[in-house]
Amino acid sequence: MEDDMSVVHRVRARVDRGGDSGFTLIELLVAMGLFSVFIALFLTSIVTLIRGTEQVQSTSEASSKSLIVFQNIDRQVRYADAINFPGDGASGARYIEYRLPAASAPSGITTCYQWRFVPTTGQIQTRQWHDTVGSTPGSWSTKLNTATAPSVPDPSYPFELIPATPGGSAKQQFVLTLNAGSPAYEAKADVTSTFVARNSSGTSPSNVDSNGDGASDTPVCLATGDRP
């Protein structure tokens, strides 16, 4: 009987030594935990990389389109003979207009240019028309879609007029400030520039705001234009 039991024990020992022992439940859970940590780190790195790339692209796009706006205004306003004080339209959009005399306008006809900032859409748009009887404004052309309003309300954003004064500038000046970009990616471009209307002066009709209401006493370009 003892010999039989010894044989059984030897057989079991051989089976145990020859077979696969497998993983315990604790080992399996530890392995899964380590794998989950690895996957989380890998995905975090990928998301960070993608977000960084999109942030750079968004900033670059905002800067590029903002530059186009500045270049357009620079080519136009430098030869203007009158700039209106900026103001808000009925929709809440912010407006400014200026006039190019016939001698400086590309068409050879006195031309009005109007720009607006639409806070609800972040758009910077422009349109133009000939300052002649019966002329109507053209359709709006969008130059920028990612302009953002400042966190603290600023009545001079994004357009500001510095009037010509005896003790200051002899010419009217147009100050443009743009904050643009994607808040989602914390990507932004902040640019400010001042343009001088070379054909303007203290006698330009739109230069005077005698009652201090923030509007030109004698605005130009509004006979056929408006501020919707």
Rosetta blueprint (number, residue, H / E / L):
1 M L
2 E H
3 D H
4 D H
5 M H
6 S H
7 V H
8 V H
9 H H
10 R H
11 V H
12 R H
13 A H
14 R H
15 V H
16 D H
17 R H
18 G H
19 G L
20 D L
21 S L
22 G L
23 F L
24 T L
25 L H
26 I H
27 E H
28 L H
29 L H
30 V H
31 A H
32 M H
33 G H
34 L H
35 F H
36 S H
37 V H
38 F H
39 I H
40 A H
41 L H
42 F H
43 L H
44 T H
45 S H
46 I H
47 V H
48 T H
49 L H
50 I H
51 R H
52 G H
53 T H
54 E H
55 Q H
56 V H
57 Q H
58 S H
59 T H
60 S H
61 E H
62 A H
63 S H
64 S H
65 K H
66 S H
67 L H
68 I H
69 V H
70 F H
71 Q H
72 N H
73 I H
74 D H
75 R H
76 Q H
77 V H
78 R L
79 Y L
80 A L
81 D L
82 A E
83 I E
84 N L
85 F L
86 P L
87 G E
88 D E
89 G L
90 A L
91 S L
92 G L
93 A L
94 R E
95 Y E
96 I E
97 E E
98 Y E
99 R E
100 L E
101 P L
102 A L
103 A L
104 S L
105 A L
106 P L
107 S L
108 G L
109 I L
110 T L
111 T E
112 C E
113 Y E
114 Q E
115 W E
116 R E
117 F E
118 V E
119 P L
120 T L
121 T L
122 G L
123 Q E
124 I E
125 Q E
126 T E
127 R E
128 Q E
129 W E
130 H E
131 D L
132 T L
133 V L
134 G L
135 S L
136 T L
137 P L
138 G L
139 S L
140 W L
141 S E
142 T E
143 K E
144 L E
145 N L
146 T L
147 A E
148 T L
149 A L
150 P L
151 S L
152 V L
153 P L
154 D L
155 P L
156 S L
157 Y L
158 P L
159 F E
160 E E
161 L E
162 I E
163 P L
164 A L
165 T L
166 P L
167 G L
168 G L
169 S L
170 A L
171 K L
172 Q L
173 Q E
174 F E
175 V E
176 L E
177 T E
178 L E
179 N E
180 A E
181 G E
182 S E
183 P H
184 A H
185 Y H
186 E L
187 A E
188 K E
189 A E
190 D E
191 V E
192 T E
193 S E
194 T E
195 F E
196 V E
197 A L
198 R L
199 N L
200 S L
201 S L
202 G L
203 T L
204 S L
205 P H
206 S H
207 N H
208 V L
209 D L
210 S L
211 N L
212 G L
213 D L
214 G L
215 A L
216 S L
217 D L
218 T L
219 P L
220 V L
221 C L
222 L L
223 A L
224 T L
225 G L
226 D L
227 R L
228 P L
